[in-house]
């Protein structure tokens, strides 16, 4: 678990990463704090998501996106627009 914490800390720098066991099913609570110690993002993940290399990449990508949203640097509607564009779907025009 310590190696996973180090990997997350490196991937999500400059945020402080803390992993704590959460629940009887082996879930883990991942907490990201900024330089002042304020919690920016807190999410619970299944143990399998943190031990499988591909799933861990998805976890890091998701946490990075959540940080951008929490800090106001990315709006959730932009994510939806990017997903639609990647799938080749046109956006509905607003009237």
N, CA, C and O atoms as a printed pandas DataFrame, in Angstrom:
     atom_number atom_name residue_name chain_id  residue_number  x_coord  y_coord  z_coord
0              1         N          UNK        A               1    0.819   -1.186    0.000
1              2        CA          UNK        A               1    0.000    0.000    0.000
2              3         C          UNK        A               1    0.868    1.257    0.000
3              4         O          UNK        A               1    0.490    2.285   -0.563
4              5         N          UNK        A               2    2.019    1.165    0.629
5              6        CA          UNK        A               2    2.912    2.317    0.677
6              7         C          UNK        A               2    3.422    2.677   -0.709
7              8         O          UNK        A               2    3.556    3.857   -1.032
8              9         N          UNK        A               3    3.712    1.663   -1.538
9             10        CA          UNK        A               3    4.192    1.935   -2.890
10            11         C          UNK        A               3    3.108    2.602   -3.735
11            12         O          UNK        A               3    3.413    3.446   -4.577
12            13         N          UNK        A               4    1.855    2.232   -3.519
13            14        CA          UNK        A               4    0.748    2.864   -4.231
14            15         C          UNK        A               4    0.635    4.320   -3.809
15            16         O          UNK        A               4    0.404    5.194   -4.644
16            17         N          UNK        A               5    0.793    4.582   -2.542
17            18        CA          UNK        A               5    0.743    5.945   -2.028
18            19         C          UNK        A               5    1.857    6.788   -2.652
19            20         O          UNK        A               5    1.631    7.939   -3.027
20            21         N          UNK        A               6    3.048    6.220   -2.760
21            22        CA          UNK        A               6    4.167    6.931   -3.380
22            23         C          UNK        A               6    3.896    7.212   -4.853
23            24         O          UNK        A               6    4.174    8.307   -5.341
24            25         N          UNK        A               7    3.355    6.225   -5.561
25            26        CA          UNK        A               7    3.032    6.414   -6.975
26            27         C          UNK        A               7    1.988    7.512   -7.164
27            28         O          UNK        A               7    2.128    8.369   -8.037
28            29         N          UNK        A               8    0.946    7.479   -6.342
29            30        CA          UNK        A               8   -0.089    8.508   -6.430
30            31         C          UNK        A               8    0.481    9.884   -6.086
31            32         O          UNK        A               8    0.162   10.878   -6.737
32            33         N          UNK        A               9    1.317    9.927   -5.071
33            34        CA          UNK        A               9    1.934   11.194   -4.676
34            35         C          UNK        A               9    2.772   11.782   -5.777
35            36         O          UNK        A               9    2.759   12.993   -5.996
36            37         N          UNK        A              10    3.503   10.937   -6.474
37            38        CA          UNK        A              10    4.342   11.388   -7.581
38            39         C          UNK        A              10    3.486   11.843   -8.767
39            40         O          UNK        A              10    3.775   12.866   -9.388
40            41         N          UNK        A              11    2.446   11.089   -9.073
41            42        CA          UNK        A              11    1.601   11.395  -10.224
42            43         C          UNK        A              11    0.735   12.630   -9.992
43            44         O          UNK        A              11    0.381   13.323  -10.946
44            45         N          UNK        A              12    0.392   12.911   -8.740
45            46        CA          UNK        A              12   -0.523   14.011   -8.442
46            47         C          UNK        A              12    0.162   15.178   -7.739
47            48         O          UNK        A              12   -0.494   16.009   -7.112
48            49         N          UNK        A              13    1.466   15.231   -7.848
49            50        CA          UNK        A              13    2.220   16.333   -7.272
50            51         C          UNK        A              13    1.731   17.644   -7.893
51            52         O          UNK        A              13    1.490   17.662   -9.100
52            53         N          UNK        A              14    1.577   18.694   -7.179
53            54        CA          UNK        A              14    2.098   19.049   -5.865
54            55         C          UNK        A              14    1.131   18.744   -4.717
55            56         O          UNK        A              14    1.356   19.202   -3.596
56            57         N          UNK        A              15    0.083   17.995   -4.963
57            58        CA          UNK        A              15   -0.900   17.704   -3.927
58            59         C          UNK        A              15   -0.383   16.626   -2.985
59            60         O          UNK        A              15    0.317   15.703   -3.401
60            61         N          UNK        A              16   -0.736   16.755   -1.717
61            62        CA          UNK        A              16   -0.401   15.746   -0.722
62            63         C          UNK        A              16   -1.447   14.641   -0.825
63            64         O          UNK        A              16   -2.648   14.911   -0.794
64            65         N          UNK        A              17   -0.990   13.404   -0.947
65            66        CA          UNK        A              17   -1.898   12.265   -1.097
66            67         C          UNK        A              17   -1.872   11.432    0.176
67            68         O          UNK        A              17   -0.812   11.107    0.710
68            69         N          UNK        A              18   -3.072   11.094    0.647
69            70        CA          UNK        A              18   -3.171   10.223    1.821
70            71         C          UNK        A              18   -4.147    9.101    1.501
71            72         O          UNK        A              18   -5.260    9.349    1.039
72            73         N          UNK        A              19   -3.726    7.871    1.749
73            74        CA          UNK        A              19   -4.585    6.697    1.579
74            75         C          UNK        A              19   -4.927    6.142    2.950
75            76         O          UNK        A              19   -4.043    5.927    3.780
76            77         N          UNK        A              20   -6.211    5.912    3.186
77            78        CA          UNK        A              20   -6.629    5.303    4.449
78            79         C          UNK        A              20   -7.636    4.199    4.156
79            80         O          UNK        A              20   -8.501    4.360    3.295
80            81         N          UNK        A              21   -7.530    3.079    4.866
81            82        CA          UNK        A              21   -8.513    2.010    4.688
82            83         C          UNK        A              21   -9.915    2.537    5.003
83            84         O          UNK        A              21  -10.106    3.346    5.911
84            85         N          UNK        A              22  -10.883    2.057    4.229
85            86        CA          UNK        A              22  -12.252    2.554    4.401
86            87         C          UNK        A              22  -13.236    1.426    4.143
87            88         O          UNK        A              22  -13.465    1.044    2.995
88            89         N          UNK        A              23  -13.806    0.906    5.186
89            90        CA          UNK        A              23  -14.827   -0.123    5.025
90            91         C          UNK        A              23  -14.278   -1.526    5.058
91            92         O          UNK        A              23  -13.079   -1.740    4.879
92            93         N          UNK        A              24  -15.164   -2.490    5.291
93            94        CA          UNK        A              24  -14.756   -3.884    5.438
94            95         C          UNK        A              24  -14.415   -4.590    4.115
95            96         O          UNK        A              24  -13.800   -5.657    4.131
96            97         N          UNK        A              25  -14.799   -4.019    2.998
97            98        CA          UNK        A              25  -14.580   -4.665    1.702
98            99         C          UNK        A              25  -13.223   -4.339    1.091
99           100         O          UNK        A              25  -12.986   -4.662   -0.073
100          101         N          UNK        A              26  -12.330   -3.708    1.842
101          102        CA          UNK        A              26  -11.001   -3.388    1.335
102          103         C          UNK        A              26  -10.953   -2.096    0.546
103          104         O          UNK        A              26  -10.004   -1.866   -0.205
104          105         N          UNK        A              27  -11.952   -1.255    0.701
105          106        CA          UNK        A              27  -11.938    0.034    0.001
106          107         C          UNK        A              27  -10.890    0.946    0.630
107          108         O          UNK        A              27  -10.480    0.758    1.775
108          109         N          UNK        A              28  -10.471    1.931   -0.146
109          110        CA          UNK        A              28   -9.478    2.890    0.312
110          111         C          UNK        A              28   -9.985    4.291    0.048
111          112         O          UNK        A              28  -10.542    4.568   -1.014
112          113         N          UNK        A              29   -9.793    5.172    1.008
113          114        CA          UNK        A              29  -10.146    6.570    0.845
114          115         C          UNK        A              29   -8.887    7.310    0.426
115          116         O          UNK        A              29   -7.875    7.270    1.126
116          117         N          UNK        A              30   -8.949    7.990   -0.724
117          118        CA          UNK        A              30   -7.822    8.777   -1.226
118          119         C          UNK        A              30   -8.169   10.240   -0.995
119          120         O          UNK        A              30   -9.194   10.731   -1.467
120          121         N          UNK        A              31   -7.300   10.930   -0.259
121          122        CA          UNK        A              31   -7.502   12.340    0.044
122          123         C          UNK        A              31   -6.366   13.142   -0.553
123          124         O          UNK        A              31   -5.194   12.838   -0.330
124          125         N          UNK        A              32   -6.721   14.178   -1.319
125          126        CA          UNK        A              32   -5.726   15.089   -1.879
126          127         C          UNK        A              32   -5.857   16.429   -1.177
127          128         O          UNK        A              32   -6.951   16.985   -1.076
128          129         N          UNK        A              33   -4.726   16.948   -0.688
129          130        CA          UNK        A              33   -4.701   18.246   -0.026
130          131         C          UNK        A              33   -3.769   19.177   -0.778
131          132         O          UNK        A              33   -2.773   18.751   -1.364
132          133         N          UNK        A              34   -4.117   20.474   -0.749
133          134        CA          UNK        A              34   -3.249   21.450   -1.400
134          135         C          UNK        A              34   -2.128   21.849   -0.443
135          136         O          UNK        A              34   -1.997   21.279    0.641
136          137         N          UNK        A              35   -1.327   22.822   -0.844
137          138        CA          UNK        A              35   -0.159   23.205   -0.053
138          139         C          UNK        A              35   -0.523   23.813    1.296
139          140         O          UNK        A              35    0.309   23.825    2.204
140          141         N          UNK        A              36   -1.745   24.316    1.451
141          142        CA          UNK        A              36   -2.171   24.878    2.736
142          143         C          UNK        A              36   -2.804   23.818    3.638
143          144         O          UNK        A              36   -3.163   24.107    4.780
144          145         N          UNK        A              37   -2.941   22.592    3.128
145          146        CA          UNK        A              37   -3.512   21.505    3.908
146          147         C          UNK        A              37   -5.013   21.340    3.768
147          148         O          UNK        A              37   -5.614   20.494    4.431
148          149         N          UNK        A              38   -5.622   22.147    2.904
149          150        CA          UNK        A              38   -7.071   22.043    2.679
150          151         C          UNK        A              38   -7.362   20.867    1.753
151          152         O          UNK        A              38   -6.649   20.640    0.776
152          153         N          UNK        A              39   -8.411   20.128    2.071
153          154        CA          UNK        A              39   -8.806   18.996    1.227
154          155         C          UNK        A              39   -9.381   19.527   -0.078
155          156         O          UNK        A              39  -10.318   20.324   -0.080
156          157         N          UNK        A              40   -8.806   19.074   -1.186
157          158        CA          UNK        A              40   -9.262   19.476   -2.515
158          159         C          UNK        A              40  -10.204   18.413   -3.073
159          160         O          UNK        A              40  -11.264   18.734   -3.609
160          161         N          UNK        A              41   -9.812   17.151   -2.944
161          162        CA          UNK        A              41  -10.614   16.028   -3.451
162          163         C          UNK        A              41  -10.492   14.878   -2.472
163          164         O          UNK        A              41   -9.429   14.629   -1.903
164          165         N          UNK        A              42  -11.600   14.183   -2.288
165          166        CA          UNK        A              42  -11.601   12.988   -1.445
166          167         C          UNK        A              42  -12.502   11.965   -2.128
167          168         O          UNK        A              42  -13.686   12.224   -2.343
168          169         N          UNK        A              43  -11.949   10.810   -2.466
169          170        CA          UNK        A              43  -12.693    9.774   -3.174
170          171         C          UNK        A              43  -12.369    8.406   -2.585
171          172         O          UNK        A              43  -11.272    8.171   -2.078
172          173         N          UNK        A              44  -13.344    7.520   -2.664
173          174        CA          UNK        A              44  -13.159    6.149   -2.203
174          175         C          UNK        A              44  -12.998    5.244   -3.414
175          176         O          UNK        A              44  -13.745    5.351   -4.387
176          177         N          UNK        A              45  -12.020    4.357   -3.344
177          178        CA          UNK        A              45  -11.752    3.424   -4.435
178          179         C          UNK        A              45  -11.678    2.000   -3.904
179          180         O          UNK        A              45  -11.334    1.764   -2.746
180          181         N          UNK        A              46  -12.006    1.065   -4.772
181          182        CA          UNK        A              46  -11.875   -0.343   -4.480
182          183         C          UNK        A              46  -10.390   -0.694   -4.504
183          184         O          UNK        A              46   -9.630   -0.123   -5.287
184          185         N          UNK        A              47   -9.981   -1.608   -3.669
185          186        CA          UNK        A              47   -8.580   -2.031   -3.601
186          187         C          UNK        A              47   -8.056   -2.479   -4.971
187          188         O          UNK        A              47   -6.904   -2.210   -5.312
188          189         N          UNK        A              48   -8.891   -3.155   -5.746
189          190        CA          UNK        A              48   -8.473   -3.639   -7.069
190          191         C          UNK        A              48   -8.101   -2.487   -8.000
191          192         O          UNK        A              48   -7.201   -2.622   -8.828
192          193         N          UNK        A              49   -8.788   -1.360   -7.867
193          194        CA          UNK        A              49   -8.491   -0.207   -8.709
194          195         C          UNK        A              49   -7.105    0.360   -8.417
195          196         O          UNK        A              49   -6.494    0.986   -9.283
196          197         N          UNK        A              50   -6.618    0.148   -7.228
197          198        CA          UNK        A              50   -5.327    0.693   -6.841
198          199         C          UNK        A              50   -4.177   -0.280   -7.062
199          200         O          UNK        A              50   -3.013    0.120   -7.035
200          201         N          UNK        A              51   -4.490   -1.545   -7.279
201          202        CA          UNK        A              51   -3.428   -2.531   -7.456
202          203         C          UNK        A              51   -3.228   -2.944   -8.910
203          204         O          UNK        A              51   -2.162   -3.451   -9.258
204          205         N          UNK        A              52   -4.217   -2.741   -9.758
205          206        CA          UNK        A              52   -4.088   -3.053  -11.181
206          207         C          UNK        A              52   -3.525   -1.833  -11.904
207          208         O          UNK        A              52   -4.038   -0.726  -11.742
208          209         N          UNK        A              53   -2.485   -2.025  -12.694
209          210        CA          UNK        A              53   -1.778   -0.910  -13.342
210          211         C          UNK        A              53   -2.696   -0.083  -14.246
211          212         O          UNK        A              53   -2.661    1.146  -14.203
212          213         N          UNK        A              54   -3.511   -0.746  -15.057
213          214        CA          UNK        A              54   -4.417   -0.012  -15.958
214          215         C          UNK        A              54   -5.476    0.747  -15.183
215          216         O          UNK        A              54   -5.787    1.895  -15.502
216          217         N          UNK        A              55   -6.027    0.105  -14.163
217          218        CA          UNK        A              55   -7.056    0.766  -13.359
218          219         C          UNK        A              55   -6.469    1.917  -12.557
219          220         O          UNK        A              55   -7.137    2.931  -12.351
220          221         N          UNK        A              56   -5.229    1.775  -12.102
221          222        CA          UNK        A              56   -4.578    2.850  -11.360
222          223         C          UNK        A              56   -4.378    4.073  -12.246
223          224         O          UNK        A              56   -4.478    5.208  -11.779
224          225         N          UNK        A              57   -4.098    3.844  -13.509
225          226        CA          UNK        A              57   -3.978    4.960  -14.460
226          227         C          UNK        A              57   -5.303    5.693  -14.574
227          228         O          UNK        A              57   -5.331    6.923  -14.614
228          229         N          UNK        A              58   -6.403    4.946  -14.627
229          230        CA          UNK        A              58   -7.734    5.563  -14.667
230          231         C          UNK        A              58   -8.025    6.345  -13.390
231          232         O          UNK        A              58   -8.628    7.417  -13.438
232          233         N          UNK        A              59   -7.599    5.810  -12.255
233          234        CA          UNK        A              59   -7.792    6.499  -10.976
234          235         C          UNK        A              59   -7.057    7.840  -10.996
235          236         O          UNK        A              59   -7.622    8.866  -10.617
236          237         N          UNK        A              60   -5.807    7.829  -11.435
237          238        CA          UNK        A              60   -5.013    9.064  -11.486
238          239         C          UNK        A              60   -5.652   10.066  -12.435
239          240         O          UNK        A              60   -5.757   11.248  -12.108
240          241         N          UNK        A              61   -6.080    9.603  -13.611
241          242        CA          UNK        A              61   -6.734   10.500  -14.568
242          243         C          UNK        A              61   -8.004   11.106  -13.973
243          244         O          UNK        A              61   -8.261   12.301  -14.126
244          245         N          UNK        A              62   -8.786   10.283  -13.303
245          246        CA          UNK        A              62  -10.016   10.770  -12.686
246          247         C          UNK        A              62   -9.756   11.765  -11.565
247          248         O          UNK        A              62  -10.456   12.771  -11.445
248          249         N          UNK        A              63   -8.750   11.486  -10.746
249          250        CA          UNK        A              63   -8.412   12.407   -9.662
250          251         C          UNK        A              63   -7.894   13.730  -10.220
251          252         O          UNK        A              63   -8.218   14.801   -9.705
252          253         N          UNK        A              64   -7.098   13.648  -11.262
253          254        CA          UNK        A              64   -6.587   14.875  -11.891
254          255         C          UNK        A              64   -7.743   15.713  -12.428
255          256         O          UNK        A              64   -7.764   16.929  -12.240
256          257         N          UNK        A              65   -8.694   15.081  -13.087
257          258        CA          UNK        A              65   -9.877   15.778  -13.591
258          259         C          UNK        A              65  -10.680   16.391  -12.443
259          260         O          UNK        A              65  -11.135   17.530  -12.541
260          261         N          UNK        A              66  -10.854   15.640  -11.366
261          262        CA          UNK        A              66  -11.595   16.136  -10.208
262          263         C          UNK        A              66  -10.915   17.347   -9.574
263          264         O          UNK        A              66  -11.587   18.270   -9.115
264          265         N          UNK        A              67   -9.583   17.344   -9.550
265          266        CA          UNK        A              67   -8.838   18.494   -9.025
266          267         C          UNK        A              67   -9.083   19.720   -9.900
267          268         O          UNK        A              67   -9.312   20.815   -9.386
268          269         N          UNK        A              68   -9.034   19.539  -11.216
269          270        CA          UNK        A              68   -9.275   20.656  -12.123
270          271         C          UNK        A              68  -10.670   21.238  -11.932
271          272         O          UNK        A              68  -10.848   22.456  -11.957
272          273         N          UNK        A              69  -11.648   20.379  -11.743
273          274        CA          UNK        A              69  -13.022   20.836  -11.512
274          275         C          UNK        A              69  -13.130   21.528  -10.156
275          276         O          UNK        A              69  -13.735   22.595  -10.051
276          277         N          UNK        A              70  -12.546   20.927   -9.117
277          278        CA          UNK        A              70  -12.630   21.490   -7.769
278          279         C          UNK        A              70  -11.985   22.861   -7.686
279          280         O          UNK        A              70  -12.435   23.721   -6.929
280          281         N          UNK        A              71  -10.934   23.064   -8.462
281          282        CA          UNK        A              71  -10.243   24.346   -8.446
282          283         C          UNK        A              71  -10.812   25.336   -9.453
283          284         O          UNK        A              71  -10.306   26.450   -9.589
284          285         N          UNK        A              72  -11.857   24.934  -10.155
285          286        CA          UNK        A              72  -12.492   25.838  -11.108
286          287         C          UNK        A              72  -11.733   26.024  -12.402
287          288         O          UNK        A              72  -11.999   26.968  -13.146
288          289         N          UNK        A              73  -10.793   25.140  -12.682
289          290        CA          UNK        A              73  -10.018   25.252  -13.921
290          291         C          UNK        A              73  -10.631   24.459  -15.069
291          292         O          UNK        A              73  -10.157   24.540  -16.202
292          293         N          UNK        A              74  -11.678   23.696  -14.783
293          294        CA          UNK        A              74  -12.369   22.922  -15.805
294          295         C          UNK        A              74  -13.817   22.769  -15.384
295          296         O          UNK        A              74  -14.110   22.378  -14.255
296          297         N          UNK        A              75  -14.717   23.078  -16.296
297          298        CA          UNK        A              75  -16.143   22.963  -16.020
298          299         C          UNK        A              75  -16.623   21.566  -16.445
299          300         O          UNK        A              75  -16.178   21.053  -17.471
300          301         N          UNK        A              76  -17.516   20.951  -15.674
301          302        CA          UNK        A              76  -18.020   19.624  -16.041
302          303         C          UNK        A              76  -18.635   19.587  -17.443
303          304         O          UNK        A              76  -18.557   18.558  -18.114
304          305         N          UNK        A              77  -19.243   20.686  -17.898
305          306        CA          UNK        A              77  -19.840   20.695  -19.233
306          307         C          UNK        A              77  -18.765   20.581  -20.320
307          308         O          UNK        A              77  -19.038   20.078  -21.410
308          309         N          UNK        A              78  -17.551   21.045  -20.027
309          310        CA          UNK        A              78  -16.456   20.926  -20.989
310          311         C          UNK        A              78  -16.089   19.457  -21.165
311          312         O          UNK        A              78  -15.785   19.017  -22.273
312          313         N          UNK        A              79  -16.119   18.713  -20.088
313          314        CA          UNK        A              79  -15.819   17.283  -20.162
314          315         C          UNK        A              79  -16.839   16.586  -21.053
315          316         O          UNK        A              79  -16.476   15.762  -21.893
316          317         N          UNK        A              80  -18.119   16.917  -20.870
317          318        CA          UNK        A              80  -19.167   16.316  -21.698
318          319         C          UNK        A              80  -18.961   16.679  -23.161
319          320         O          UNK        A              80  -19.130   15.832  -24.038
320          321         N          UNK        A              81  -18.603   17.915  -23.432
321          322        CA          UNK        A              81  -18.370   18.345  -24.811
322          323         C          UNK        A              81  -17.187   17.603  -25.421
323          324         O          UNK        A              81  -17.241   17.203  -26.584
324          325         N          UNK        A              82  -16.130   17.419  -24.655
325          326        CA          UNK        A              82  -14.962   16.697  -25.157
326          327         C          UNK        A              82  -15.291   15.233  -25.443
327          328         O          UNK        A              82  -14.833   14.666  -26.434
328          329         N          UNK        A              83  -16.082   14.635  -24.571
329          330        CA          UNK        A              83  -16.482   13.237  -24.800
330          331         C          UNK        A              83  -17.326   13.113  -26.057
331          332         O          UNK        A              83  -17.128   12.193  -26.851
332          333         N          UNK        A              84  -18.258   14.026  -26.242
333          334        CA          UNK        A              84  -19.097   13.997  -27.444
334          335         C          UNK        A              84  -18.256   14.197  -28.693
335          336         O          UNK        A              84  -18.475   13.525  -29.701
336          337         N          UNK        A              85  -17.311   15.099  -28.639
337          338        CA          UNK        A              85  -16.443   15.351  -29.788
338          339         C          UNK        A              85  -15.604   14.117  -30.115
339          340         O          UNK        A              85  -15.394   13.793  -31.284
340          341         N          UNK        A              86  -15.129   13.436  -29.082
341          342        CA          UNK        A              86  -14.324   12.223  -29.299
342          343         C          UNK        A              86  -15.145   11.112  -29.926
343          344         O          UNK        A              86  -14.606   10.269  -30.644
344          345         N          UNK        A              87  -16.448   11.104  -29.659
345          346        CA          UNK        A              87  -17.329   10.073  -30.220
346          347         C          UNK        A              87  -17.926   10.517  -31.550
347          348         O          UNK        A              87  -18.682    9.775  -32.176
348          349         N          UNK        A              88  -17.583   11.737  -31.981
349          350        CA          UNK        A              88  -18.084   12.221  -33.261
350          351         C          UNK        A              88  -19.510   12.714  -33.219
351          352         O          UNK        A              88  -20.149   12.827  -34.265
352          353         N          UNK        A              89  -20.032   13.013  -32.034
353          354        CA          UNK        A              89  -21.397   13.488  -31.910
354          355         C          UNK        A              89  -21.400   15.015  -31.892
355          356         O          UNK        A              89  -20.616   15.629  -31.167
356          357         N          UNK        A              90  -22.269   15.624  -32.679
357          358        CA          UNK        A              90  -22.344   17.095  -32.618
358          359         C          UNK        A              90  -23.060   17.525  -31.340
359          360         O          UNK        A              90  -23.928   16.821  -30.824
360          361         N          UNK        A              91  -22.676   18.686  -30.852
361          362        CA          UNK        A              91  -23.333   19.235  -29.666
362          363         C          UNK        A              91  -24.661   19.844  -30.062
363          364         O          UNK        A              91  -24.782   20.421  -31.143
364          365         N          UNK        A              92  -25.642   19.728  -29.216
365          366        CA          UNK        A              92  -26.947   20.351  -29.461
366          367         C          UNK        A              92  -26.788   21.856  -29.329
367          368         O          UNK        A              92  -26.162   22.337  -28.385
368          369         N          UNK        A              93  -27.339   22.584  -30.251
369          370        CA          UNK        A              93  -27.216   24.039  -30.180
370          371         C          UNK        A              93  -28.197   24.584  -29.162
371          372         O          UNK        A              93  -29.302   24.070  -28.990
372          373         N          UNK        A              94  -27.764   25.630  -28.500
373          374        CA          UNK        A              94  -28.624   26.292  -27.512
374          375         C          UNK        A              94  -29.395   27.402  -28.193
375          376         O          UNK        A              94  -28.859   28.127  -29.031
376          377         N          UNK        A              95  -30.636   27.523  -27.831
377          378        CA          UNK        A              95  -31.462   28.586  -28.409
378          379         C          UNK        A              95  -31.983   29.493  -27.346
379          380         O          UNK        A              95  -32.699   30.449  -27.646
